[in-house]
Amino acid sequence: MLKNDVADAITRRFEATSPIYIDVTTQRRYQQAGCARLSVVFWQDGVKLPGQAAARRQTIEFALNYCLDGLPPKALR
């Protein structure tokens, strides 16, 4: 769950009925120790967008390559 002043402002602005949640899963692990491709999903229920008749769940999804040392993987295998 994302908790800070920005998350609170987003929740208020869109009259959402839940906090902002973040789900992270591993899509694949690379040969380099500590490196993986991660899937990240931010979601929130009850979001009311301008021009929409009803509130609904909104999601933002993306993926990234991540290594525990903070550097990108040397190879994507």
N, C-alpha and C positions, 0 to 999 in steps of 0.2 A: 504494500500500500504506500502510495506517495503522500507524504505529510509535510507540507511547508506552506508558507504564505501564498506562493504562486498557485499551488494545488487548490488551496481554499478559495482563491479569487476565481479560478476557472470553474470550480463547483458552483459558486454563487452566480457567476455570469450566465451559466447555462442551466441554472435551476435544477441541477442534477440531484438524483436521489441516493447516490452512493459516493464513497470516496473514489479516487483514481487508483486502480489496481495495476500492477505490473507482473506479468508472467514471463519468465525466462526459461527456455529449454535448450538443450544441446542438440543441434541438428547433426553434427558430426565432429569427431575428434581428429586432429591432425597428428602426423607422426611426431612432430616436435612436441616435446613434453610441455604440458601446461597450456596448449593451444587448442582452440575449438571454434567452430562456427556456431553462433548462438542465434536463436530466434527470440525476438523481444516483442511482446504485445502489451500495449497500454490500453485499458478499457475502463469504461464508466457507464453505469446504468442511469436511466432516467434523464438523459441529456435532451434539452429542448433547444433545437436550432432555429434561428430566425426563418420564418416562412414555412416551417414544418407544422403539420396539424397536431402531431403527437410526439411525446418524448420517447426516446428509445436508447438502446445501447449503442455507444460509439466506440470504435476501436482504431488504433494506429498500430500497424505491424511493420517490422523491419528486421533485417538480419545483419550481423556483424561478425567479423573475425576478431577473436580476443585471445590474448596470451596473458598469463599471470604476471609476466615481467613488464607489462604495459607496452611492449613493442609489437608490431604486426608479425604474423608468422613468416618465417623465411621461405616456406613453400606451402602451397595449398594441396597437399596430399597427405 
